[in-house]
Amino acid sequence: PVSEIALLLTQRKIKRVPVVQDDKLVGIVSRADIVHAVAQGHLIIRPW
């Protein structure tokens, strides 16, 4: 889930995380991607 990615980016102080499926790189999610999705209203991050 995106909330786990956001937490990982924050805890490890990294800017990007790879997205892997079947041992193949299928994408990269960045902090900017998450911020953009939230700003556009496509994503709601709820505190746990």
N, CA and C atoms as an extended XYZ file, in Angstrom:
144
Properties=species:S:1:pos:R:3:atomname:S:1:resname:S:1:resid:I:1 pbc="F F F"
N         0.811       -1.210        0.000 N   PRO     1
C         0.000        0.000        0.000 CA  PRO     1
C         0.853        1.272        0.000 C   PRO     1
N         0.286        2.318       -0.500 N   VAL     2
C         0.991        3.589       -0.596 CA  VAL     2
C         1.396        4.097        0.782 C   VAL     2
N         0.576        3.858        1.786 N   SER     3
C         0.917        4.318        3.137 CA  SER     3
C         2.207        3.667        3.627 C   SER     3
N         2.434        2.407        3.268 N   GLU     4
C         3.681        1.731        3.649 CA  GLU     4
C         4.872        2.327        2.907 C   GLU     4
N         4.670        2.671        1.655 N   ILE     5
C         5.741        3.299        0.876 CA  ILE     5
C         6.081        4.661        1.469 C   ILE     5
N         5.063        5.436        1.814 N   ALA     6
C         5.289        6.755        2.415 CA  ALA     6
C         6.061        6.618        3.719 C   ALA     6
N         5.708        5.635        4.529 N   LEU     7
C         6.404        5.405        5.790 CA  LEU     7
C         7.855        5.001        5.542 C   LEU     7
N         8.083        4.121        4.586 N   LEU     8
C         9.436        3.680        4.246 CA  LEU     8
C        10.297        4.854        3.791 C   LEU     8
N         9.749        5.688        2.922 N   LEU     9
C        10.491        6.850        2.433 CA  LEU     9
C        10.863        7.784        3.580 C   LEU     9
N         9.948        7.963        4.507 N   THR    10
C        10.179        8.863        5.634 CA  THR    10
C        11.173        8.278        6.627 C   THR    10
N        10.971        7.026        7.006 N   GLN    11
C        11.832        6.401        8.013 CA  GLN    11
C        13.272        6.268        7.543 C   GLN    11
N        13.445        5.899        6.296 N   ARG    12
C        14.805        5.671        5.777 CA  ARG    12
C        15.417        6.917        5.143 C   ARG    12
N        14.623        7.998        5.120 N   LYS    13
C        15.090        9.270        4.558 CA  LYS    13
C        15.606        9.103        3.126 C   LYS    13
N        14.802        8.400        2.336 N   ILE    14
C        15.125        8.204        0.922 CA  ILE    14
C        14.059        8.901        0.082 C   ILE    14
N        14.369        9.136       -1.175 N   LYS    15
C        13.453        9.883       -2.039 CA  LYS    15
C        12.693        9.006       -3.021 C   LYS    15
N        13.199        7.806       -3.274 N   ARG    16
C        12.558        6.918       -4.248 CA  ARG    16
C        12.634        5.475       -3.767 C   ARG    16
N        11.659        4.681       -4.193 N   VAL    17
C        11.662        3.262       -3.869 CA  VAL    17
C        11.268        2.489       -5.135 C   VAL    17
N        11.987        1.397       -5.424 N   PRO    18
C        11.642        0.621       -6.611 CA  PRO    18
C        10.371       -0.201       -6.384 C   PRO    18
N         9.652       -0.425       -7.464 N   VAL    19
C         8.486       -1.304       -7.440 CA  VAL    19
C         8.865       -2.533       -8.259 C   VAL    19
N         8.843       -3.692       -7.596 N   VAL    20
C         9.309       -4.929       -8.218 CA  VAL    20
C         8.166       -5.938       -8.256 C   VAL    20
N         8.028       -6.605       -9.395 N   GLN    21
C         7.036       -7.669       -9.541 CA  GLN    21
C         7.704       -8.829      -10.258 C   GLN    21
N         7.619      -10.010       -9.669 N   ASP    22
C         8.256      -11.202      -10.247 CA  ASP    22
C         9.739      -10.961      -10.524 C   ASP    22
N        10.417      -10.345       -9.561 N   ASP    23
C        11.855      -10.050       -9.648 CA  ASP    23
C        12.227       -9.109      -10.794 C   ASP    23
N        11.259       -8.369      -11.306 N   LYS    24
C        11.537       -7.396      -12.369 CA  LYS    24
C        11.104       -6.013      -11.905 C   LYS    24
N        11.933       -5.031      -12.217 N   LEU    25
C        11.604       -3.644      -11.903 CA  LEU    25
C        10.465       -3.194      -12.815 C   LEU    25
N         9.356       -2.780      -12.205 N   VAL    26
C         8.211       -2.335      -12.999 CA  VAL    26
C         7.924       -0.850      -12.816 C   VAL    26
N         8.642       -0.216      -11.876 N   GLY    27
C         8.432        1.210      -11.677 CA  GLY    27
C         9.203        1.741      -10.490 C   GLY    27
N         9.070        3.024      -10.285 N   ILE    28
C         9.699        3.702       -9.157 CA  ILE    28
C         8.678        4.687       -8.606 C   ILE    28
N         8.525        4.692       -7.283 N   VAL    29
C         7.639        5.650       -6.627 CA  VAL    29
C         8.512        6.617       -5.848 C   VAL    29
N         8.273        7.903       -6.031 N   SER    30
C         9.056        8.921       -5.336 CA  SER    30
C         8.185        9.684       -4.350 C   SER    30
N         8.852       10.406       -3.469 N   ARG    31
C         8.124       11.288       -2.554 CA  ARG    31
C         7.268       12.264       -3.352 C   ARG    31
N         7.838       12.774       -4.420 N   ALA    32
C         7.115       13.740       -5.258 CA  ALA    32
C         5.857       13.114       -5.858 C   ALA    32
N         5.918       11.839       -6.241 N   ASP    33
C         4.737       11.153       -6.776 CA  ASP    33
C         3.616       11.128       -5.745 C   ASP    33
N         3.968       10.819       -4.500 N   ILE    34
C         2.973       10.741       -3.432 CA  ILE    34
C         2.402       12.123       -3.133 C   ILE    34
N         3.264       13.115       -3.029 N   VAL    35
C         2.804       14.483       -2.762 CA  VAL    35
C         1.887       14.964       -3.886 C   VAL    35
N         2.263       14.694       -5.120 N   HIS    36
C         1.450       15.109       -6.265 CA  HIS    36
C         0.071       14.439       -6.225 C   HIS    36
N         0.034       13.143       -5.940 N   ALA    37
C        -1.244       12.420       -5.881 CA  ALA    37
C        -2.141       12.970       -4.779 C   ALA    37
N        -1.559       13.290       -3.634 N   VAL    38
C        -2.337       13.865       -2.530 CA  VAL    38
C        -2.859       15.244       -2.924 C   VAL    38
N        -1.994       16.062       -3.512 N   ALA    39
C        -2.375       17.424       -3.896 CA  ALA    39
C        -3.488       17.427       -4.944 C   ALA    39
N        -3.486       16.444       -5.820 N   GLN    40
C        -4.499       16.355       -6.866 CA  GLN    40
C        -5.790       15.702       -6.375 C   GLN    40
N        -5.777       15.214       -5.134 N   GLY    41
C        -6.967       14.581       -4.577 CA  GLY    41
C        -7.154       13.136       -4.991 C   GLY    41
N        -6.113       12.541       -5.594 N   HIS    42
C        -6.193       11.146       -6.028 CA  HIS    42
C        -5.852       10.172       -4.904 C   HIS    42
N        -5.305       10.694       -3.837 N   LEU    43
C        -4.820        9.836       -2.759 CA  LEU    43
C        -5.052       10.534       -1.438 C   LEU    43
N        -5.538        9.795       -0.488 N   ILE    44
C        -5.733       10.322        0.860 CA  ILE    44
C        -4.867        9.503        1.804 C   ILE    44
N        -3.971       10.162        2.487 N   ILE    45
C        -3.120        9.498        3.471 CA  ILE    45
C        -3.755        9.702        4.832 C   ILE    45
N        -4.077        8.606        5.481 N   ARG    46
C        -4.675        8.680        6.813 CA  ARG    46
C        -3.641        8.300        7.856 C   ARG    46
N        -3.595        9.028        8.951 N   PRO    47
C        -2.663        8.651       10.028 CA  PRO    47
C        -3.080        7.320       10.629 C   PRO    47
N        -2.103        6.547       11.073 N   TRP    48
C        -2.457        5.259       11.670 CA  TRP    48
C        -2.688        5.440       13.089 C   TRP    48
